Amino acid sequence: MRIIGCLLDQHNPGFVAIAALMCILGSLVSATLFRRTVTAGKKARIHWYFLSAVTAGAATWATHFIAMLGYTPGVPVTLDAVLTVLSAVIAIVGIGAGLALSTVQSTRIAAALGGSTIGLAIGAMHYVGMFAYRVDGPVRWDWRYVVASLVIAMACSATVIAWLRARQGTRATFQAGALLAMGIIGLHFAGMAAFAVTPIPGFSQGADSEAFAGMAAAVGMVALLIVGTGISTYLVE
């Protein structure tokens, strides 16, 4: 299967492991904050919208960015700083909008609209981030995998919202977090399977792995601080 091949053959396992850890931790914290958001009173919701969106957006973006730095296309790579930052903003704003829709009275509408919006926001973040990933070589996109990645993200996010609204307890929250992590990971690697670059003869140099390792470490530390702040605020409230 192309997605499995992309994961095993074109990614640095160390980067993937760090990204997976970030995704799991971030998703569990995000699901915890999502539950507080959809159950909070009207006066407190703006606070929880903001905290949840920033925490979830940062964790999701860090997962994508670290995993993307671990991608090995076999050609020179540069990153567009503006689009990279824009992708993070899209994740935060889009998730915030999805959470706002997730608090409507009808659970079905909340899951369909709110969850789908969250999934689309994660997808938009991923693909804007991919456009920021500049490679020296012809690029081809397989739109079947693009569509599949968005369906995965939207379906998982909608199920997470429905799950959090219908079920109570720590176990249900952890299950929702695991499902959110599956959606993020599924989106990323299905999206990466859609991307293919053909090396140009004479330009075989790959990405600067040491520089990318430093960037991944910095992104991971910042994201962990944000996630930690989110859960600390939750515990204090």
C-alpha positions in Angstrom: 0.0 0.0 0.0 1.3 3.4 -1.0 0.7 5.0 2.4 2.7 2.3 4.2 5.4 2.5 1.7 5.7 6.3 2.1 5.9 5.9 5.8 8.5 3.2 5.8 10.7 4.2 2.9 10.5 8.0 2.8 10.5 9.0 6.4 13.2 9.2 9.1 12.0 6.9 11.9 13.3 9.2 14.6 11.3 12.1 13.4 8.2 9.9 13.0 8.6 8.7 16.5 8.8 12.2 17.9 5.9 13.4 15.8 3.8 10.4 16.9 4.5 11.1 20.6 3.6 14.8 20.1 0.4 13.7 18.3 -0.7 11.3 21.0 0.0 13.7 23.9 -1.5 16.7 22.1 -4.6 14.8 21.1 -5.3 13.6 24.6 -4.9 17.1 26.0 -7.0 18.5 23.1 -9.8 16.0 23.7 -9.8 17.0 27.4 -10.1 20.6 26.5 -12.7 20.0 23.8 -14.9 18.3 26.4 -14.7 21.3 28.7 -15.4 23.6 25.7 -18.6 21.8 24.6 -19.9 21.5 28.2 -19.0 25.0 29.5 -21.5 27.7 30.2 -21.9 30.5 27.7 -19.9 33.0 29.7 -16.9 30.7 30.0 -16.9 29.3 26.4 -14.8 32.1 24.8 -12.0 31.3 27.2 -12.2 27.6 26.4 -12.5 28.2 22.7 -9.3 30.2 22.7 -7.4 27.8 25.0 -8.5 24.7 23.2 -7.9 26.1 19.7 -4.4 27.3 20.6 -3.4 24.0 22.3 -4.9 21.7 19.7 -3.7 23.9 16.8 -0.1 24.0 18.1 0.0 20.3 18.8 -1.5 19.4 15.4 0.8 21.8 13.6 3.9 20.5 15.5 3.0 16.9 14.6 2.7 17.8 10.9 5.8 19.9 10.9 8.1 17.5 12.7 6.9 14.6 10.5 7.4 16.7 7.4 10.9 17.5 8.4 11.5 13.7 8.6 10.4 13.3 5.0 13.3 12.4 2.7 12.5 13.2 -0.9 16.1 12.9 -2.0 16.3 16.5 -3.4 17.3 19.9 -2.0 14.6 21.3 0.2 13.8 24.8 1.6 10.9 26.1 3.7 8.8 29.2 3.0 8.6 30.9 6.4 5.4 32.9 5.6 3.4 29.8 4.5 4.8 27.8 7.4 3.5 30.3 9.9 0.3 30.7 8.0 -0.4 27.0 8.3 -0.2 27.2 12.1 -2.6 30.2 12.1 -5.0 28.2 9.9 -5.0 25.3 12.3 -5.7 27.5 15.3 -8.4 29.6 13.7 -10.0 26.7 12.0 -10.2 24.5 15.1 -11.6 27.4 17.1 -14.3 27.9 14.5 -15.1 24.2 14.5 -15.4 24.2 18.3 -17.8 27.1 18.2 -20.0 25.1 15.8 -19.6 22.0 18.1 -21.6 23.7 20.8 -24.9 24.1 18.9 -27.8 22.3 20.6 -28.2 19.4 18.2 -25.5 16.7 18.7 -25.8 15.6 15.1 -25.4 19.1 13.6 -22.6 19.8 16.1 -20.7 16.7 15.0 -21.3 17.2 11.3 -20.5 20.9 11.1 -18.1 21.4 14.0 -16.2 18.1 13.5 -16.0 18.5 9.8 -14.7 22.1 10.2 -12.0 20.9 12.6 -11.0 18.1 10.1 -10.9 20.6 7.2 -8.8 23.0 9.2 -6.3 20.3 10.0 -6.3 19.4 6.3 -5.8 23.0 5.2 -3.0 23.3 7.7 -1.3 20.2 6.2 -1.5 21.3 2.6 -0.5 24.9 3.1 2.4 23.5 5.0 3.2 21.3 2.1 3.2 24.3 -0.3 5.7 25.8 2.1 7.9 22.7 1.6 9.8 23.7 -1.5 11.7 21.0 -3.4 14.0 21.2 -6.3 12.3 18.9 -8.7 9.0 18.3 -10.6 6.1 17.6 -8.2 3.1 15.3 -8.9 0.0 15.1 -6.8 -2.3 12.1 -6.6 -5.7 13.6 -5.8 -7.2 10.3 -4.7 -5.0 10.4 -1.7 -5.7 14.1 -1.1 -9.4 13.4 -1.0 -8.9 10.3 1.2 -6.8 12.3 3.7 -9.5 14.9 4.1 -12.2 12.3 4.5 -10.1 10.6 7.2 -9.6 13.9 9.1 -13.2 15.0 8.8 -14.7 11.6 9.8 -12.5 11.2 12.8 -13.0 14.8 14.0 -16.8 14.5 13.6 -16.8 11.2 15.6 -14.7 12.8 18.3 -17.2 15.6 18.8 -20.2 13.2 18.8 -18.3 11.0 21.2 -17.5 13.8 23.7 -21.1 15.1 23.6 -22.7 11.7 24.1 -20.4 10.0 26.6 -19.0 11.0 30.0 -15.9 10.0 31.9 -12.1 9.9 31.6 -12.2 6.7 29.5 -14.4 8.3 26.9 -12.1 11.3 26.8 -9.1 9.2 26.2 -10.8 7.2 23.5 -11.7 10.4 21.8 -8.1 11.6 22.1 -6.9 8.3 20.5 -9.4 8.7 17.6 -8.3 12.3 17.1 -4.6 11.1 16.9 -5.6 8.5 14.4 -7.3 11.2 12.3 -4.2 13.5 12.4 -1.8 10.7 11.6 -4.0 9.3 8.9 -4.4 12.7 7.3 -0.6 13.3 7.3 0.6 10.1 5.8 -2.3 9.8 3.3 -1.4 13.4 2.3 2.3 12.6 2.0 1.4 9.5 -0.1 -0.3 12.0 -2.5 3.0 13.9 -3.0 5.8 12.7 -5.2 8.9 14.5 -6.5 11.2 13.4 -9.3 14.9 14.2 -8.6 16.7 16.1 -11.3 19.9 14.5 -12.5 22.9 16.4 -11.0 20.8 17.7 -8.0 20.8 14.7 -5.7 21.6 16.5 -2.5 18.9 16.0 0.1 17.7 18.0 3.0 20.0 19.2 5.7 19.2 16.6 8.3 21.1 18.4 11.2 19.4 21.7 10.6 16.0 20.0 10.3 16.7 18.0 13.5 17.4 21.3 15.3 14.2 22.8 13.9 12.2 19.8 15.0 13.5 19.9 18.5 12.7 23.6 18.8 9.2 23.1 17.4 8.6 20.2 19.7 9.7 22.2 22.8 7.5 25.1 22.0 4.5 22.9 21.3 5.1 21.0 24.6 5.1 24.3 26.5 1.8 25.3 24.9 0.2 21.9 25.5 1.5 22.0 29.1 0.1 25.4 29.6 -3.3 24.2 28.3 -3.5 21.2 30.6 -2.2 23.3 33.6 -4.9 25.9 33.0 -7.5 23.1 32.8 -6.4 21.6 36.1 -6.4 25.0 37.9 -9.9 26.0 36.7 
